[in-house]
Amino acid sequence: MTDSNALGAEDRKIVTLARSARARNGVPEGAAVRDSTGRTYVAGTVELASLKLSALRTAVAMAVASGAESLEAAAVVSGADGVSAEDLAAVRDLGGPGTPVLLAGADGEVRLTASA
């Protein structure tokens, strides 16, 4: 478990952005990633008949499509107990091993910090 109050301002920001995406779009998950230049990319779960992406993989894809070359951190707001291996792999592909992935509940409290 991670004390959300101990998070730095930039990490609190991506948790807040992820939480907002989830609430605004009424989707199961919201996610945000921060690239190596400090830019953030926010996304929600994508569920179409022909395309299903988690919020975190969508946020990583948005970062890549916008020219990001690396990630500093990621956050996902979800009811899940953990971060899927596929989500961690997507963060690792762009951010490298050890990139922190914060998992928060709907209340914004960080429950887990995983390494990509």
N, C-alpha and C positions, 0 to 999 in steps of 0.2 A: 504494500500500500504506500502511496505517496501523499504527503501533506500538501494540498493544493496551495496553502499559504506560503509554502517554501519555494514554490515555483518562481522563476524570474518573470519579469513583466512580459517578455516576448513569448514565453511558453504559456502564460496565462492568456495572452492574446489569441494564440491559435486554438486553445481549448474553447474560448468564448466564441470564436468564429465558427468552429465545428458545431458547437451547441446551437448557434443561431441558424446554421444551414439546416440542421435536423428539424428544428421547430418551424422554421419558415416554410419548408417544403413538405412537411408532414411525412418524412421518410424514416425508415428504421435507424439509419445512421447518418451522421454528419462528420465531415473530416476537414482538416486543414493541414497544409504543409508549408514550411518556410524554407526558401532556397538559400544558397550561400551568399546572396546579395541582400537578404532580408525581405524579399518579396514573398507574399503569401498567396496561396491558391486554395480555394474553398469549394467543396462539393458535397453533394448528398448521394445517397444510394440511387443507382440507375436500374430500373426494372421495366424493360420493354419486352415484347414477345421475342424479339430477335437479339437482345443484348441485355446482359445482367452484369453489373459491376458494383463492387462494394464502394462505399463512399471514399475510402482511403485510396483504392486503386484509381478511382476517378480523379481525385485530387492530384495524385502522382502523374497521371496522364495529362492533366491540364498544365502542370508544371513543365513537363517535357515538351508539350506542344507550344508552350510560350518561350522555350529556349533555355530553361533552367539547366545548369550543368551539374548541380549537386544539391543535396538537401542538408539542412542543419537539424531539423526536427519535424515530427509529425504528431498530430493528435486526432483521435477518433472518439466520438461520443456515441455510445451504443449501450444496449441492454445486455450485450454478450459478456461472458466471463473472461474472455481473452481476445487476443488479436490473432487472426488466422495466419497460417504459414504463408499463404499466397499474398496477403497484405504485407507481411514483414518482408517477403522477397521483393515486392515492388519497391518498397522504401529502400531496401538494401541495394537494389540495382542502380538507383539514382544517388542515394546518399552514402552508400558504403556500409560495411559492417559496423555495428555499434551506434548507428544513428538512433537516437531515442524516439520511441513511439509511446505517447501518452494515451492511456485508455481511461475515459471519464464516463460517468453515468449521466443521465438526463439532467441531474442537478448541477453538473459541471465539476463535481468532485472527482479528482483523479484517483482511480482505484489501483492502477498498475502502470508501471513504466517498463516497457520491453525494449530490448536492443534488436535492431534489424539484423 
